[in-house]
Amino acid sequence: MDNVIGIFIIFILGFCVYHGLKRSNYDKSNYKKESGNNYFGVIMDKGKYGEYLSFNKLEKIKGDHRILTNVYLPKGNGETTEVDLIYIHETGIYVLESKNYSGWIFGDEKSKYWMQTLQNGQKERFYSPIFQNNTHIKYLIKLLHIDEKIIKSIIVFSERCTIKKMEVTSEKVKVINRYELNRTIEKLINNSPRIFEAGKIIELYYELKPYTCVNEGAKEKHIEQIKQKQNSEFNFKNSNVKNNENRKAMDSENKLKGTEVKEVIKTETSETSKDIIHNNFGIKTGSEIKTSTNALKKDDEIYKLLKEYRKKVSTEENVKAFMVFTNQELNSIVESKPKNNKELIQIRGFGPKKIEKYGEGILKIVNE
């Protein structure tokens, strides 16, 4: 027993020393000064940690330069677009989109969506980082009034993934792993003329600096804008699916009751448009149809089944349970009992990507 306690104490001490040194180095880094992010906020966030690693590599490249991170560029309509890293060098401006992914990556320059394949064979579709970076570059040009010819787009994936198939023909676009970052940019630098003097680099840096280290309100607003766009696109694509689901549900109910039901579907021009008239059951127009209590599961039963489902999925995907959905999201599901994807997406933390992966399993548990 004493040996176990001793090993545990040594482990804790080692952990504290390790992170103490790393935190000390982090606090002295230029990334901390530029981003304003705290140490644990970075190491616990894969995206930010990837940016931090890329930032450190960029600092080692020779030549006059300045680096900015998490730049929220205005789009002119009240919205913003966030750039992971902007590297201003004497040979031009390098705009970096950092993706701290794992697995195999498939894509090409012209496709709007790329594919990620994980070790367990699961496939994830995601928006093209090249398209994403093109948006960043568009508004960077608009803000700085510079020629697009001096800007290069660099997509940086983590060392944990393999870029399996990637077709990119543009000389000013590179898709690489992080370990290739310095070599790739140095090659671009060697093939590019000197454009900016040291004074111009500083001038551009301070022109962009006000758009970094934004307050939490601005960050939340930016995230909410992204969610609204995703929700809008997702709801549009699934509107027909929902109508089909509703019709199937009604048909199923009618068969169970063994009675033919006459239904009148009204045009949705008022609140009464949502009402359904079941004449054979003597239900008056405008009245609510209550769901049978026998069809509902107790909260604790739903909670238990959802936890079991989360554990099963996290084991299959070899990820932490909270990455499937958090306890807060779990509680929200039990409380709201979403019946379809449109209701599920209203729960904070559930976007189109997560719903595509886990929505069917969650809704099956809740609805059954």
N, C-alpha and C positions, 0 to 999 in steps of 0.2 A: 504493500500500500504506500509506504514511504517513497519507494522508487517511482511509483506512478505520479505521486505529487511532485517529486523532484523533477521528473521529465516535463510535467505540465508547466512548472515554474520556469524551467529553462526555455521552453517553447514560447511562453508569454514574453520573457525577457528578450529573446531573439527577435520576436515579432515587433516589439517596441523599439528595439535598437535599429532594426531594418527600416521601419517606416519613419523613425526619427531622423535617420540620415537622409532618406529620400525626401522627406518633407523639408528638411533644412536646405537641400539642394534646390527643391522646387521653389521655396520662398525667395531664393536668390536669383531665380531664373527670370529672363526677360518675358517669358510667356506669362508668368504670374502678373508682371507689371502691365502687360498689354491686355490680358483677358480679365483680370480682376477675380478670376475663379480661385476658390480655396482648394487646398491639396486633396482632401477627401472627396470633394465635389467632382474633381477631375478623375481620380483613380476609380471611382465608383460609376463613372459614366463612360462607356466604351467610346462614344463619339468624341467627347472632349479629350479623352486620353489619347486617342489617335491623332487629334490635332496637335496636342502637346508634343508627341513624338516627332511629328513632321516639322513642327516649329523648330525643335532642337537641331534637326538635320539641316534645315535651311540656314540656320545661323552659322554653320561651318563653311558655307560656300564663300569663296573669295570675291572681292569686289565691293564697291559701295552699294549698300542696300538698307532697306527698312522693311519690317514685317508687321502686319496687322492681322488680328484674328477676330472672328465673330463680328464681322462688319455688316450692320443692318442698313442696306442701301434703300433710299426712298424710291418708290415706283411712280410717285406723282398723283396717285389716286387715294392716298391715305394708307396704302399698304406698304410693306417692306419685303425685301428679299435678303436672306442672310448668307453671307459669304464666309466659308470656313477660314480661309487664309488668303491674304494678298501679299505677294512678295514683290516689292518694288526694287528693281535692280538697275544698274546703269545701262543694261541692254534691253530693258523693257519691263512690262508688268506681267507677272505670272499669277494666274488665279487658280487656286487649288480647292478642289472638292474632295474632302476626306471621307472614306468609307471604311469603317473598322469592321468589315465583315469576315466570315469564315466560309469554308466550302469551295465549290467550283463556281466560277463566274463566266457566263456566256453573254455576248452582246455584240453590237456593231454600231458604227457612227450614225446610221440612218434610222435605227429602230427606236421607237419611243419608250419601249419597255425592255428590260434585260431580265436574265434568269439566274437565280442562285440555287445551286443544288447542294444540299447538306449531306453529311456522311451517311445518314440513315435513309437517303434516297428522296427525302422530302424536297419539293421544289417551291421556290418563292419568286414571284414576279415583282420587280421593283422599277420605279421610274428611272429612265436613263440619266446617269450623272452628267453625261455630255449635254443633254438637253437642259438639265438643271443649271449647269455652269454657263450655258449660253445665255440664260436669263440673267444671271449675275453679271456677265460681261456686258450685256445690253445696257443695263442701268448704271454700270460703272462708267461706260463710255459717255452716257448722257450726263452724268454728274461731273466728270472731270473734263469733258469736251476734248477727248483725245482720239487719235486714229486707232481703229480696231486692229490695224496691222502690227501694232507694237505690243499686243496682248496675246498671251498664250494660255491655253486651257490645259490644266494638269489634273487628271483624276487619279487619286492615290488610294489604293486598297491596302489593307493590312497584310502583314507577313503570314497571317494565319489562313489566307485564302489562296487559291490557285486560279489565275486568269486563264481559263481553259481554251476559250475561243473568243477572239476579239478582232474585228475588222475595222481598222481606222486608217484612213488614207490622208487626212489633212496633216500637214507638217506642223501646224500650230496646235494640234490636239494630241495629248499623250495619255494613255491608260496604263498604269504601272502599279507594281507593289511598292511598299514604302522603302524597302531596301534598295530600290533602283532610283530613288528620288534624286539624290545628289548627282549621281552619274548622268541621269537624264537631263537635269537642268544645266549642269556644267557643259554638256554637249550642245545644248541649245544656245548657251552663252557664247561658246567658242565659235558658233556659226552665225552669230548676230553682231551687228555693229554697235558701238557705244552710242546710246541715244540721250541719256540723261547725265547731266553734271550732278555733283553731290548736292548742290543747292536746290536743284529741281526735285531730286528725290525727297529731300526734307520738306519741300513745299507741298508735294503730293501727299506725303505722309500726314502732315498736319491738316490738310484739306479733308482727309478721310477719317482722321482720329476722332472727331466728334460723333461719328456713327458707330463707335465701338463702346464697350463697357456701358451699354444702355441699362436702364433700370428694369426691375422685374416686371413692372407694368407693361413696358414696351415689348419685353420678351413674350409675356403671356398673350398680348394682343397679336403678335406675329404668329404664335402657335395656334391661336384661335382662328386666324385667317386661313391658315393651312387646313385646319380641321373642317372649316365651313366649305372650302372648295372640295375637299375629299368627300364630305357628306353629300354635297350637292351632286357631284358626279355619280357617287354610289347610289343615291336615292333615285336619280334619273334612270340609271341602268336597271334598277330593281323594281321600278314602279309596276311594270307588266307582270313581273314575277309575283309580286304581292297580290295583284288582282286574281291571278290564277290560284294562288294559295287559298285566298278567301273563298273562291268558288268551290274548290275541292273540299274545304272544310264544311261548307254548307251542304254540299251533296252527301258527304259522309254522315252528317247529322240527320239528314232526311231519311237516309237508308236505315239508320239505326231505329228511328221512330216508326218506320214502316208506313209512313203517311206521305202522300204527295203534297208538296208545299208549293204554293204559288207565290212567287216573289216579284216585287216591283222595284227595279233599280232606278232611282231618280237621278237626273242630271245634277251634278254638284254645284248648284248655284246658291245654296243657302245651307244653314245648319241642318234643316230637315232632310237634305239630300242624303245624309248618312243613314237614315232610318230605313228599315226593311219591313214590309207588310207580310205577315204570315196569316192569311185569311182563314185557313183551315183550322188554326188554333185559336181564333177569336181574339188575336192581339190587335189592338187599335193602332192606327197610324200615329207615329211619333212616340210610342212607348218604347222602353228599353227592354232588350231581351237579356235576362240574367243567366249567367253561366251556372250550370248545376254545381253545387258544392262538392258532389262526388267526384267531379273532374279535377278538383284542385288538390295539390299535394301540400302537406304541412311544411311550414318554413324550415323546420329542423331537418326534415327528410330531404328537401331540395338542397339545403346547405351541405348535408352529408354526401349526397350523390355528386354534387359539384366538386367537392374537395377530393373525392375518389377519382373523378374524371381528370382533375388537374394533376394529381399525383401520377396517374397512368400516362398522361401526355408528356409530362416533364421527364419521366423515366424513359419513354420511347425516344424523345428528342435529345436526351442527355443535357437538359438545361435545368436551372433552378425553377422551382414551382412558381415564384412570383413573376417569372418571365412569361408564363402562360396567361395568368391574370393574378393581380394582387388581392390581398384580403379585403381591401376597401372595395375593389371592383366586384369581388365575390359577394360581399354584403349588399352592394347595390343591385346585383342580379336578383338576389333573394327578395329584396324589398320591392323592386319594381316588377318582377316576373315578366320580362319581355316576351311577347308572343311571336315576334318576327324580327328580321334584320333591321328594319327601320326603327323599331323600339330599342333594340339592343345597341344601336349606334348612338343613341341619346345618352348612354351611360359613359361618364367621363373615363377615358382610357381606351375605349373601343373605337378604333378606326376601321376603314375598309380592309386593311391588311390583316388585322387580328380577327375580324369577323370572317374573312375568307378561310382562315385557318381553323378557328375554333367555334364559329357561330353555330354550325349545324349541330355539333355535340352539345353545346350549351342549351340551345333551344329545344333539342330533343328531351333533355332532362326536365326542363321547366314545363314544357307543354304536356309531357306524359304524366 
